[in-house]
Amino acid sequence: MLGLTGVGCQKAENRVHELHIRDPDPAIAPTRAGLSRCTEDTAALGRPETRGVQRGSGMSLLKPAISVNAHCDLPCGVYDPAQAKVEAQSVKAIQEKYQGNTDPEFRARALAIKEERAELVKHHLWVLWTDYFKPNHIEKYPQLHDLFWKATKAAGAAGAKGSVDPAQGQQLLDLIDEISTIFWETKAAA
């Protein structure tokens, strides 16, 4: 996800629009008195103006923000299904530990951690699916779409995330292994 910084604002039609976003640099965060400077401040910093919450009428209405396209995956080509597999192994291990422990506090912590790890499995799978695999891969491996669908479902609430059965965790691992086999075949061909 994009870590936005700064505060952008824009004066238009005698209304001030501002979007408050966490910023480690207080020098660019406008105060109410300094909102008129905001456009010059963001322009001077090379940041585009941003629309956010409308002020002026008695109500705050959300205005569309500018479109920003960025996330943590750079086009460096560093992809690996091992990230999803490590998280899935964690899910399965937690499911096994959950089965062997009756302490309610341990079980509550285990469930919370398992759900976080299952979400990470889905994240890593979606990064592979949306950023790495291309149409030519789908032509050669027509089962890819269904395989990713099954794997993300197996990681979700209907699968390992919502279950304490280690068999669900193993099913997820098996699907990730299938994806991994295809992934490494496509890497070798590239």
C-alpha positions, -999 to 999 in steps of 0.1 A, spaced: 0 0 0 10 36 -6 23 55 25 10 90 17 26 119 34 19 156 36 -13 175 37 -26 187 4 -53 213 0 -68 234 -27 -89 266 -28 -117 265 -53 -148 286 -56 -142 301 -22 -142 267 -5 -111 251 10 -106 214 4 -81 196 25 -70 160 30 -53 152 63 -27 125 60 -1 115 86 31 133 79 64 131 98 73 166 85 52 192 105 66 220 83 42 211 55 11 205 76 -10 236 73 -28 251 102 -63 265 100 -49 300 97 -24 289 71 -47 271 47 -44 298 21 -7 290 18 -13 253 14 -14 253 -24 19 272 -27 35 250 0 25 217 -17 35 231 -51 69 243 -37 75 208 -24 67 193 -58 35 176 -46 3 178 -65 -27 195 -51 -51 171 -35 -88 173 -29 -103 158 2 -130 169 27 -151 199 17 -153 226 43 -175 256 43 -210 244 44 -223 230 77 -215 194 65 -183 178 54 -187 159 22 -161 136 7 -147 149 -26 -127 126 -49 -90 126 -44 -65 126 -72 -55 91 -84 -22 79 -72 -7 46 -85 20 31 -63 26 3 -40 55 -16 -24 62 -38 -54 87 -21 -76 90 -34 -112 122 -51 -101 110 -86 -109 116 -100 -74 87 -123 -69 86 -156 -51 58 -178 -39 79 -187 -9 65 -157 9 30 -171 7 43 -206 16 61 -194 48 29 -177 60 8 -208 51 32 -229 70 27 -206 100 -11 -210 96 -8 -247 97 16 -248 126 -7 -225 146 -37 -248 138 -17 -277 151 -6 -259 183 -42 -247 188 -54 -284 188 -28 -293 215 -35 -265 239 -67 -258 260 -56 -226 275 -82 -200 265 -57 -171 264 -33 -191 242 -61 -201 219 -73 -165 215 -38 -153 207 -33 -182 183 -65 -174 164 -56 -137 160 -21 -146 147 -35 -173 124 -59 -149 109 -32 -123 103 -10 -149 87 -38 -161 65 -44 -125 53 -7 -123 44 -10 -155 24 -38 -139 4 -17 -107 -1 13 -126 -13 -8 -147 -37 -25 -116 -51 8 -99 -57 20 -129 -77 -13 -131 -96 -17 -95 -104 19 -84 -108 39 -114 -120 17 -136 -141 10 -123 -176 -15 -133 -204 11 -155 -220 14 -175 -188 -23 -180 -187 -22 -193 -223 4 -219 -214 -12 -227 -180 -50 -222 -184 -56 -236 -148 -38 -206 -132 -70 -185 -127 -88 -214 -110 -57 -223 -90 -53 -188 -76 -90 -186 -69 -89 -219 -50 -57 -209 -31 -71 -175 -20 -103 -191 -10 -84 -217 10 -65 -189 28 -97 -170 35 -126 -173 60 -140 -203 42 -106 -221 45 -76 -219 68 -84 -184 82 -117 -196 95 -106 -230 106 -85 -246 133 -82 -279 114 -46 -285 102 -60 -304 72 -72 -270 59 -37 -256 64 -23 -285 44 -48 -280 16 -36 -244 14 0 -255 13 -7 -280 -15 -23 -253 -36 6 -229 -31 30 -258 -41 11 -261 -74 14 -223 -80 51 -225 -71 57 -253 -96 41 -232 -124 59 -200 -112 94 -216 -114 86 -231 -148 77 -196 -161 109 -182 -145 131 -208 -161 115 -201 -195 120 -163 -192 
